[in-house]
């Protein structure tokens, strides 16, 4: 059975796509053995995933920025338990052979290329009748499916406004760069001053906190779990509270609330409204409820990691920056399929920059 994302992702990531239409447009594509993800700057990724039951884990990704002149980058990863000498990863399919320089690091071989001829060849291969692409290095070999490749690459071209243009991967045409839409700018957020936040231990909750309506559907055992509670002072008269709410097999949902320094004026933490990646509509959870979340007072970042299964190879990663007034979206990474891809390789659905 194909796992589905329980993840909630930023509605802001959908604003660009929905600007020309009253109906929200999803920024995640999932078809057969390929996925596609585009972020708020129209940087897009098309990714081939190894079968979940494969002997070895691997992925192949084509990543391209939204700027009309941007060239795609090919990235390949083969995960391995044993140290493999750095060297070229060989790609093979009927009528197609290529080598991509690779290096061993932290349990995986990473290979990258910006060679336009190689990437164009892969795009043609995805549109051909070839069924699979074999990746091999030393004694390690992984077979990736090409089923869904043409659809994913066409979707990526479409989201970037490249269809029918000289830069398209799948459906080239005469339309020049000058007629393509520019990429939206990367949002920039200013963090609250360093040293203005600190964790408070023990996290002694004000009595009024647990009576808040935001907690009415929480499980009583979780609300009473003192070890799962957390609190931070964000300023001279401002507190952030993390209230444990519900616990699943591998996901702890917590409600984040603000108060004044004495525990009064309690209200939900200002976190951006969220939406599901497939429909662009609001998700079931309120924006102030996050999964496996924790605030780092040194970086002013609120991190969340919602797992779609226990090993953590699918779901979403969220990072929000505290700017002194609200939490701003800094990064949303998503993986809709549980195929062994580690979180650092998940494509971005939303990106901002802190300064």
Buried (B, 14 or more C-beta within 10 A) or exposed (E): EEBEBBBBBBBBBBBBBBEEEEEBBBBBBBBBBBBBBBBBBBBBBBBBBBBBEBEBBBBBBBBBBBBBEBEBBBBBBBBBEEEBEBBBBBBBBEEBEBBBEBEBEEEBBBBBBEBEEBBEBBBBBBBBEBEBBBBBBBEBBBBBBBBBBBBBBBBBBBBBBBBBBBBBBBBBEEBEEEEBEEBBEEBEBEBBEEEBBEBBEEBEBBEEBEEBEBBEEBBEEBBEBEEBBBBBBBBEEBBBBBBBBBBEEBBBBBBBBBBBEEBEEBEBBBBBEBBBBBBBEBBEBBBBBBBBBBBBBEBBBBBBBBBBBEEBBBBBBBBBBBBBEBBBBBBBBBBBBBBBBBBEBBBBBBBBEBE
